[in-house]
């Protein structure tokens, strides 16, 4: 088997040298365990935080050990009657082609119930749940709201915008980092307006796209985006603080937002959240989003990179905006 280990900790932007591909004998499953042949694995922005040796809501990756993260694969050996050979499972041991884990730690899924197997790592997985919980529970979205989402062409952002439209938003605006992504948001995903945040200050472009202000901001980016959103939010506006990817590779403190005091007079509600603490919403999420998917009302864009050895490059590409939709790595057929 092959696995990818953390070889060194980055300072600022990570590079390929921070990762190491290692070959090992394929392990045998013990009592109550299964051996899984991984087919897809996920790379996610939160993994950048885990490369640092700092205390956070998830522990740092240990140096010299395999990284981990969401994966999907097929059981090829089993010492657990509940998870037989041939079952397709979602689990937490990505960054390797074969994984041994306790059967209790895997979730058996029906591969026929989604358009692609990898959708279980994106729209129908943690990504989709993040969008659902962040928009509906944290930002308390209401029909008729004008919604702004940053990182809109990415995995979470593309789902946020689509759910807002399906739930009756008055207007949905997205920001992304290229003209191609801006076109995709409006033409393919049904956003009412979108802009490239690299073209001009976010504050100006957001004001032009939302002349009557916004009611909800779903923040994937932080910094200048958050400052612009605070400026455009209407009275009693709501913000889901989901991520701050503009900060993850910075070594100094962010300059923005400088206008947080506006939140007082506007009586804004800004609330952070971690999706892992909202698993109880999974049944409603699967029912509603799964229904939209079956009806062809929601799409699950993804960028697929081939081969485990290319996972570090895919992760670095995610940080640079090379993905549209969910970034996944195909490890085997
Ligand atoms: P994405 O698929 O959105 O990929 C990351 C995207 O971030 C890139 O494609 C890039 O797109 C954009 N980006 C990179 N640098 C910048 C920058 N400086 N300014 C603006 N955009 C930038 O990732 P996810 O959908 O998986 O994650 C989105 C956010 O949600 C992240 O901040 C992540 O940490 C957070 N998250 C939080 C969770 C929670 O529980 N709170 C759970 C899951 C994700 P572009 O080309 O547009 O620049």
Boltz pocket constraint, residues with backbone or C-beta under 6 A from the ligand:
constraints:
  - pocket:
      binder: B
      contacts: [[A, 43], [A, 44], [A, 45], [A, 46], [A, 126], [A, 127], [A, 130], [A, 151], [A, 152], [A, 153], [A, 154], [A, 155], [A, 156], [A, 157], [A, 175], [A, 176], [A, 177], [A, 178], [A, 181], [A, 197], [A, 219], [A, 220], [A, 221], [A, 241], [A, 242], [A, 243], [A, 244], [A, 245], [A, 246], [A, 247], [A, 273], [A, 274], [A, 275], [A, 276], [A, 317], [A, 318], [A, 319], [A, 320], [A, 321], [A, 322], [A, 323], [A, 324], [A, 325], [A, 326], [A, 327]]
      max_distance: 6.0
